[in-house]
Amino acid sequence: MTRKTLIALLIVGLTVLLLAAKPKPLSPVGEITFEASSLGVGATFTWGRGWLTFKGKKYPIKIEGLGIVGVGYSKIDAIGKVYNLHHPMDLSGTYVQAGAGIAVVGGVKGLLARNERGVVIDLTARQKGVSFNLGGGGFTISFTTP
């Protein structure tokens, strides 16, 4: 076997291994919906209630959050796709986000956040009111009574 043939086979083999090792994209396994309010001058605080829909069942949830730098007041209607959730209780926990966001009177914001159990939420929120934040904060989700 020539050196060129050996190198070509090695390249083909590595390419096949890399393509086979590519992770499958995540599929959403649940959905959250909630209504919340957000208020801030300096730090922002967000609070609200909603629902997790998972495997045909609905679970009541509570949202609380704290932002680092923000100004304004807004009402938020949010819906999110939930990924990597194996048990409903895995949804509870602290979620971290990154990035800046702005919404002015009816604006739409997006957020991708992850908790300590590896659950990922791809959230879209419609805001009523004016708010500005530099991100870097986080929020917690816990279960509550309906």
TIZA-697311 format. One record per residue (C-alpha): x, y, z. Coordinates in Angstrom, 3 decimals, padded with zeros to 6 digits. Layout:
<atoms>
+----------+----------+----------+
|        x |        y |        z |
+----------+----------+----------+
|        X |        Y |        Z |
...
+----------+----------+----------+
</atoms>
This chain:
<atoms>
+----------+----------+----------+
|        x |        y |        z |
+----------+----------+----------+
|  000.000 |  000.000 |  000.000 |
|  001.393 |  003.385 | -000.952 |
|  001.669 |  006.261 |  001.415 |
| -000.952 |  008.288 | -000.531 |
| -003.445 |  005.413 | -000.355 |
| -002.868 |  005.004 |  003.366 |
| -003.394 |  008.730 |  003.988 |
| -006.562 |  008.721 |  001.844 |
| -007.975 |  005.729 |  003.770 |
| -007.114 |  007.410 |  007.056 |
| -008.907 |  010.611 |  006.013 |
| -011.988 |  008.671 |  004.850 |
| -012.024 |  006.676 |  008.090 |
| -011.761 |  009.780 |  010.274 |
| -014.503 |  011.502 |  008.270 |
| -016.836 |  008.523 |  008.750 |
| -016.102 |  008.478 |  012.491 |
| -016.744 |  012.213 |  012.849 |
| -020.022 |  012.036 |  010.926 |
| -021.184 |  009.031 |  012.944 |
| -020.331 |  010.765 |  016.235 |
| -022.342 |  013.889 |  015.422 |
| -024.976 |  014.303 |  018.165 |
| -028.619 |  014.122 |  017.200 |
| -030.506 |  017.401 |  017.491 |
| -032.722 |  017.586 |  020.561 |
| -036.468 |  017.246 |  020.130 |
| -038.850 |  019.081 |  022.447 |
| -040.471 |  016.771 |  025.001 |
| -042.680 |  019.300 |  026.753 |
| -043.926 |  022.849 |  026.818 |
| -044.245 |  025.586 |  029.414 |
| -046.606 |  028.539 |  029.315 |
| -046.805 |  031.308 |  031.881 |
| -047.815 |  034.868 |  032.614 |
| -045.455 |  037.008 |  034.643 |
| -044.715 |  040.549 |  035.714 |
| -041.304 |  042.179 |  035.747 |
| -040.230 |  045.300 |  037.620 |
| -036.817 |  046.870 |  037.798 |
| -034.764 |  049.914 |  038.526 |
| -031.216 |  048.634 |  038.717 |
| -031.927 |  044.990 |  039.498 |
| -035.100 |  043.502 |  038.009 |
| -037.441 |  041.029 |  039.673 |
| -039.818 |  038.773 |  037.752 |
| -042.644 |  036.647 |  039.172 |
| -045.464 |  034.611 |  037.656 |
| -047.367 |  031.357 |  037.341 |
| -047.999 |  028.915 |  034.544 |
| -048.065 |  025.310 |  033.398 |
| -045.751 |  022.546 |  032.274 |
| -047.310 |  020.175 |  029.754 |
| -045.384 |  016.887 |  029.724 |
| -046.492 |  013.488 |  028.401 |
| -050.131 |  014.585 |  028.196 |
| -050.325 |  015.925 |  031.759 |
| -050.334 |  019.514 |  033.048 |
| -048.350 |  020.577 |  036.115 |
| -048.689 |  024.025 |  037.787 |
| -045.431 |  025.987 |  038.027 |
| -044.166 |  029.202 |  039.600 |
| -041.507 |  031.444 |  038.012 |
| -039.258 |  033.841 |  039.948 |
| -036.231 |  035.652 |  038.647 |
| -033.645 |  038.304 |  039.283 |
| -031.860 |  040.300 |  036.576 |
| -028.578 |  042.115 |  037.012 |
| -029.189 |  045.477 |  035.319 |
| -032.629 |  046.517 |  034.146 |
| -035.164 |  049.316 |  034.009 |
| -038.935 |  049.221 |  033.478 |
| -042.152 |  047.382 |  034.178 |
| -043.754 |  044.825 |  031.915 |
| -046.309 |  042.035 |  031.752 |
| -045.038 |  038.905 |  030.058 |
| -046.892 |  036.121 |  028.230 |
| -044.438 |  033.323 |  027.494 |
| -044.352 |  029.943 |  025.822 |
| -041.358 |  027.659 |  025.700 |
| -040.262 |  024.344 |  024.288 |
| -038.671 |  022.059 |  026.880 |
| -035.780 |  019.756 |  025.967 |
| -033.907 |  017.005 |  027.807 |
| -036.667 |  016.553 |  030.418 |
| -036.992 |  012.973 |  031.664 |
| -039.191 |  013.489 |  034.757 |
| -041.498 |  016.444 |  035.517 |
| -039.596 |  017.293 |  038.715 |
| -036.395 |  017.819 |  036.682 |
| -037.951 |  021.073 |  035.423 |
| -037.607 |  022.681 |  038.853 |
| -034.370 |  024.496 |  039.490 |
| -032.367 |  027.568 |  038.620 |
| -031.982 |  028.519 |  034.966 |
| -029.168 |  030.688 |  033.661 |
| -029.216 |  032.876 |  030.579 |
| -026.750 |  034.980 |  028.634 |
| -027.164 |  037.981 |  026.363 |
| -028.965 |  041.294 |  026.275 |
| -032.590 |  041.916 |  025.432 |
| -034.899 |  044.829 |  024.791 |
| -038.647 |  044.983 |  024.316 |
| -040.772 |  048.084 |  023.814 |
| -044.593 |  047.982 |  023.947 |
| -045.608 |  044.563 |  022.706 |
| -042.093 |  043.434 |  021.847 |
| -041.079 |  039.801 |  021.477 |
| -038.011 |  038.417 |  023.260 |
| -036.326 |  035.058 |  022.960 |
| -034.302 |  033.227 |  025.580 |
| -032.437 |  029.956 |  025.759 |
| -031.797 |  028.789 |  029.327 |
| -030.547 |  025.654 |  031.091 |
| -030.841 |  024.365 |  034.655 |
| -028.461 |  022.301 |  036.780 |
| -030.172 |  019.041 |  035.681 |
| -029.503 |  019.740 |  031.996 |
| -033.097 |  020.710 |  031.133 |
| -033.137 |  023.316 |  028.354 |
| -035.958 |  025.790 |  027.703 |
| -036.269 |  027.713 |  024.429 |
| -038.553 |  030.535 |  025.510 |
| -040.431 |  033.152 |  023.501 |
| -042.078 |  035.941 |  025.476 |
| -044.360 |  038.762 |  024.425 |
| -044.053 |  041.802 |  026.663 |
| -046.504 |  044.618 |  027.288 |
| -044.752 |  047.679 |  028.645 |
| -041.221 |  048.955 |  028.371 |
| -038.191 |  047.130 |  029.686 |
| -034.478 |  046.941 |  029.086 |
| -032.035 |  044.491 |  030.614 |
| -028.448 |  043.444 |  030.103 |
| -029.125 |  039.785 |  030.824 |
| -026.813 |  037.768 |  032.990 |
| -029.567 |  037.083 |  035.499 |
| -031.481 |  033.907 |  035.960 |
| -034.787 |  032.514 |  037.077 |
| -036.119 |  029.621 |  039.086 |
| -039.007 |  027.310 |  038.328 |
| -040.770 |  025.419 |  041.085 |
| -043.970 |  023.417 |  041.286 |
| -046.994 |  024.861 |  043.059 |
| -050.646 |  024.104 |  043.713 |
| -053.112 |  025.062 |  040.958 |
+----------+----------+----------+
</atoms>
